[in-house]
Amino acid sequence: MTSLSRIDMLILRILEADARISFAALAERVGLSKSPCWSRVQALEKQGVIAGYHARIDARAIGKGLTVYAQATVDFARYEAFEAAVLRHPAITECHSTAGAGDYLLRIVAADVDALDHLLRKEISQLPGVQRFSTTVCMKAIKQGGALTAEL
Protein backbone atom coordinates (compact mmCIF):
# COMPACT_ATOMS: atom_id res chain seq x y z
CA MET A 1 0.00 0.00 0.00
CA THR A 2 1.25 3.45 -0.92
CA SER A 3 1.53 6.08 1.79
CA LEU A 4 -0.60 9.03 0.72
CA SER A 5 -0.45 12.57 2.03
CA ARG A 6 -3.48 14.65 2.97
CA ILE A 7 -3.10 16.57 -0.31
CA ASP A 8 -2.87 13.33 -2.32
CA MET A 9 -6.10 12.12 -0.68
CA LEU A 10 -7.79 15.45 -1.44
CA ILE A 11 -6.66 15.18 -5.08
CA LEU A 12 -8.11 11.67 -5.26
CA ARG A 13 -11.41 12.75 -3.70
CA ILE A 14 -11.78 15.62 -6.18
CA LEU A 15 -10.81 13.53 -9.22
CA GLU A 16 -13.14 10.74 -8.17
CA ALA A 17 -16.01 13.23 -8.11
CA ASP A 18 -14.98 14.99 -11.35
CA ALA A 19 -12.19 13.44 -13.44
CA ARG A 20 -12.69 16.15 -16.08
CA ILE A 21 -11.64 18.99 -13.77
CA SER A 22 -8.83 21.11 -15.21
CA PHE A 23 -5.43 20.97 -13.56
CA ALA A 24 -5.71 24.69 -12.82
CA ALA A 25 -9.02 24.19 -10.97
CA LEU A 26 -7.72 21.08 -9.21
CA ALA A 27 -4.57 22.88 -8.12
CA GLU A 28 -6.61 25.79 -6.79
CA ARG A 29 -8.91 23.47 -4.80
CA VAL A 30 -5.99 21.65 -3.16
CA GLY A 31 -3.90 24.77 -2.56
CA LEU A 32 -1.03 24.06 -4.95
CA SER A 33 0.25 25.64 -8.10
CA LYS A 34 -0.53 23.87 -11.37
CA SER A 35 2.86 22.15 -11.94
CA PRO A 36 3.21 20.52 -8.49
CA CYS A 37 -0.42 19.42 -8.67
CA TRP A 38 0.14 17.89 -12.11
CA SER A 39 3.29 16.13 -10.80
CA ARG A 40 1.32 14.64 -7.89
CA VAL A 41 -1.39 13.34 -10.23
CA GLN A 42 1.27 11.82 -12.50
CA ALA A 43 2.91 10.14 -9.48
CA LEU A 44 -0.47 8.76 -8.35
CA GLU A 45 -1.02 7.36 -11.85
CA LYS A 46 2.49 5.85 -11.98
CA GLN A 47 2.00 4.21 -8.56
CA GLY A 48 -1.27 2.70 -9.78
CA VAL A 49 -3.37 4.57 -7.22
CA ILE A 50 -5.22 6.22 -10.10
CA ALA A 51 -6.02 3.23 -12.31
CA GLY A 52 -7.65 5.17 -15.15
CA TYR A 53 -10.33 7.59 -16.22
CA HIS A 54 -13.61 6.73 -17.88
CA ALA A 55 -17.08 7.96 -18.69
CA ARG A 56 -19.96 6.30 -16.80
CA ILE A 57 -22.54 5.29 -19.41
CA ASP A 58 -26.25 4.85 -18.68
CA ALA A 59 -26.81 1.23 -19.79
CA ARG A 60 -30.48 1.83 -20.61
CA ALA A 61 -29.59 4.72 -22.89
CA ILE A 62 -27.63 2.33 -25.11
CA GLY A 63 -30.13 -0.51 -25.06
CA LYS A 64 -28.65 -2.58 -22.21
CA GLY A 65 -31.45 -2.11 -19.69
CA LEU A 66 -31.19 -5.44 -17.86
CA THR A 67 -28.49 -6.11 -15.28
CA VAL A 68 -27.99 -9.56 -13.78
CA TYR A 69 -25.59 -10.93 -11.23
CA ALA A 70 -24.65 -14.56 -11.75
CA GLN A 71 -22.87 -16.73 -9.25
CA ALA A 72 -20.85 -19.38 -11.09
CA THR A 73 -19.26 -22.57 -9.87
CA VAL A 74 -16.33 -23.61 -12.05
CA ASP A 75 -14.29 -26.79 -12.28
CA PHE A 76 -11.07 -25.83 -10.47
CA ALA A 77 -8.88 -27.35 -13.20
CA ARG A 78 -10.50 -24.99 -15.76
CA TYR A 79 -10.41 -21.69 -13.87
CA GLU A 80 -7.71 -20.14 -16.09
CA ALA A 81 -9.69 -20.89 -19.26
CA PHE A 82 -12.87 -19.60 -17.59
CA GLU A 83 -11.20 -16.34 -16.56
CA ALA A 84 -9.73 -15.86 -20.03
CA ALA A 85 -13.16 -16.41 -21.62
CA VAL A 86 -14.77 -13.95 -19.18
CA LEU A 87 -12.22 -11.29 -20.12
CA ARG A 88 -13.24 -11.66 -23.78
CA HIS A 89 -17.01 -11.73 -23.25
CA PRO A 90 -18.57 -8.30 -23.91
CA ALA A 91 -21.77 -8.89 -21.90
CA ILE A 92 -19.81 -9.65 -18.72
CA THR A 93 -18.92 -6.25 -17.34
CA GLU A 94 -17.43 -7.43 -14.05
CA CYS A 95 -16.10 -10.68 -12.66
CA HIS A 96 -14.95 -11.29 -9.10
CA SER A 97 -13.44 -14.43 -7.62
CA THR A 98 -15.37 -15.20 -4.45
CA ALA A 99 -15.31 -17.39 -1.37
CA GLY A 100 -18.58 -19.02 -0.41
CA ALA A 101 -21.30 -20.83 -2.32
CA GLY A 102 -19.89 -20.00 -5.76
CA ASP A 103 -16.46 -19.42 -7.23
CA TYR A 104 -17.19 -16.25 -9.21
CA LEU A 105 -19.67 -13.39 -9.21
CA LEU A 106 -20.41 -12.01 -12.68
CA ARG A 107 -22.17 -8.79 -13.58
CA ILE A 108 -23.91 -9.26 -16.91
CA VAL A 109 -25.78 -6.67 -18.98
CA ALA A 110 -28.37 -7.49 -21.62
CA ALA A 111 -30.95 -5.67 -23.69
CA ASP A 112 -33.93 -7.60 -22.31
CA VAL A 113 -35.11 -10.95 -20.96
CA ASP A 114 -34.91 -12.65 -24.37
CA ALA A 115 -31.32 -11.50 -24.85
CA LEU A 116 -30.50 -12.60 -21.31
CA ASP A 117 -32.01 -16.03 -21.92
CA HIS A 118 -29.81 -16.43 -24.99
CA LEU A 119 -26.72 -15.26 -23.08
CA LEU A 120 -27.30 -17.63 -20.20
CA ARG A 121 -28.26 -20.72 -22.23
CA LYS A 122 -25.95 -20.38 -25.21
CA GLU A 123 -22.95 -18.43 -23.91
CA ILE A 124 -22.46 -18.13 -20.13
CA SER A 125 -23.37 -21.76 -19.40
CA GLN A 126 -20.92 -22.82 -22.14
CA LEU A 127 -17.90 -20.96 -20.77
CA PRO A 128 -14.99 -23.30 -19.95
CA GLY A 129 -15.43 -25.21 -16.71
CA VAL A 130 -18.87 -23.87 -15.75
CA GLN A 131 -20.56 -26.52 -13.64
CA ARG A 132 -23.55 -24.46 -12.52
CA PHE A 133 -24.68 -20.92 -12.01
CA SER A 134 -27.52 -19.02 -10.45
CA THR A 135 -28.72 -15.57 -11.40
CA THR A 136 -30.28 -12.61 -9.69
CA VAL A 137 -32.02 -10.04 -11.87
CA CYS A 138 -31.66 -6.43 -10.76
CA MET A 139 -34.94 -4.58 -10.66
CA LYS A 140 -33.55 -1.10 -9.93
CA ALA A 141 -30.12 0.31 -9.15
CA ILE A 142 -30.18 2.10 -5.80
CA LYS A 143 -26.49 3.02 -5.66
CA GLN A 144 -23.76 2.54 -8.25
CA GLY A 145 -20.14 3.59 -8.45
CA GLY A 146 -19.83 4.75 -4.86
CA ALA A 147 -16.78 6.87 -4.10
CA LEU A 148 -13.83 5.01 -2.59
CA THR A 149 -12.51 8.21 -1.02
CA ALA A 150 -15.79 9.24 0.64
CA GLU A 151 -14.64 8.37 4.17
CA LEU A 152 -10.93 9.05 3.78
C-alpha positions in Angstrom: 0.0 0.0 0.0 1.3 3.5 -0.9 1.5 6.1 1.8 -0.6 9.0 0.7 -0.5 12.6 2.0 -3.5 14.7 3.0 -3.1 16.6 -0.3 -2.9 13.3 -2.3 -6.1 12.1 -0.7 -7.8 15.4 -1.4 -6.7 15.2 -5.1 -8.1 11.7 -5.3 -11.4 12.7 -3.7 -11.8 15.6 -6.2 -10.8 13.5 -9.2 -13.1 10.7 -8.2 -16.0 13.2 -8.1 -15.0 15.0 -11.3 -12.2 13.4 -13.4 -12.7 16.2 -16.1 -11.6 19.0 -13.8 -8.8 21.1 -15.2 -5.4 21.0 -13.6 -5.7 24.7 -12.8 -9.0 24.2 -11.0 -7.7 21.1 -9.2 -4.6 22.9 -8.1 -6.6 25.8 -6.8 -8.9 23.5 -4.8 -6.0 21.6 -3.2 -3.9 24.8 -2.6 -1.0 24.1 -5.0 0.2 25.6 -8.1 -0.5 23.9 -11.4 2.9 22.2 -11.9 3.2 20.5 -8.5 -0.4 19.4 -8.7 0.1 17.9 -12.1 3.3 16.1 -10.8 1.3 14.6 -7.9 -1.4 13.3 -10.2 1.3 11.8 -12.5 2.9 10.1 -9.5 -0.5 8.8 -8.3 -1.0 7.4 -11.8 2.5 5.8 -12.0 2.0 4.2 -8.6 -1.3 2.7 -9.8 -3.4 4.6 -7.2 -5.2 6.2 -10.1 -6.0 3.2 -12.3 -7.6 5.2 -15.2 -10.3 7.6 -16.2 -13.6 6.7 -17.9 -17.1 8.0 -18.7 -20.0 6.3 -16.8 -22.5 5.3 -19.4 -26.2 4.8 -18.7 -26.8 1.2 -19.8 -30.5 1.8 -20.6 -29.6 4.7 -22.9 -27.6 2.3 -25.1 -30.1 -0.5 -25.1 -28.6 -2.6 -22.2 -31.5 -2.1 -19.7 -31.2 -5.4 -17.9 -28.5 -6.1 -15.3 -28.0 -9.6 -13.8 -25.6 -10.9 -11.2 -24.7 -14.6 -11.7 -22.9 -16.7 -9.2 -20.9 -19.4 -11.1 -19.3 -22.6 -9.9 -16.3 -23.6 -12.0 -14.3 -26.8 -12.3 -11.1 -25.8 -10.5 -8.9 -27.3 -13.2 -10.5 -25.0 -15.8 -10.4 -21.7 -13.9 -7.7 -20.1 -16.1 -9.7 -20.9 -19.3 -12.9 -19.6 -17.6 -11.2 -16.3 -16.6 -9.7 -15.9 -20.0 -13.2 -16.4 -21.6 -14.8 -14.0 -19.2 -12.2 -11.3 -20.1 -13.2 -11.7 -23.8 -17.0 -11.7 -23.3 -18.6 -8.3 -23.9 -21.8 -8.9 -21.9 -19.8 -9.6 -18.7 -18.9 -6.2 -17.3 -17.4 -7.4 -14.0 -16.1 -10.7 -12.7 -15.0 -11.3 -9.1 -13.4 -14.4 -7.6 -15.4 -15.2 -4.4 -15.3 -17.4 -1.4 -18.6 -19.0 -0.4 -21.3 -20.8 -2.3 -19.9 -20.0 -5.8 -16.5 -19.4 -7.2 -17.2 -16.3 -9.2 -19.7 -13.4 -9.2 -20.4 -12.0 -12.7 -22.2 -8.8 -13.6 -23.9 -9.3 -16.9 -25.8 -6.7 -19.0 -28.4 -7.5 -21.6 -30.9 -5.7 -23.7 -33.9 -7.6 -22.3 -35.1 -10.9 -21.0 -34.9 -12.6 -24.4 -31.3 -11.5 -24.9 -30.5 -12.6 -21.3 -32.0 -16.0 -21.9 -29.8 -16.4 -25.0 -26.7 -15.3 -23.1 -27.3 -17.6 -20.2 -28.3 -20.7 -22.2 -26.0 -20.4 -25.2 -23.0 -18.4 -23.9 -22.5 -18.1 -20.1 -23.4 -21.8 -19.4 -20.9 -22.8 -22.1 -17.9 -21.0 -20.8 -15.0 -23.3 -20.0 -15.4 -25.2 -16.7 -18.9 -23.9 -15.7 -20.6 -26.5 -13.6 -23.6 -24.5 -12.5 -24.7 -20.9 -12.0 -27.5 -19.0 -10.5 -28.7 -15.6 -11.4 -30.3 -12.6 -9.7 -32.0 -10.0 -11.9 -31.7 -6.4 -10.8 -34.9 -4.6 -10.7 -33.6 -1.1 -9.9 -30.1 0.3 -9.1 -30.2 2.1 -5.8 -26.5 3.0 -5.7 -23.8 2.5 -8.3 -20.1 3.6 -8.4 -19.8 4.7 -4.9 -16.8 6.9 -4.1 -13.8 5.0 -2.6 -12.5 8.2 -1.0 -15.8 9.2 0.6 -14.6 8.4 4.2 -10.9 9.0 3.8 
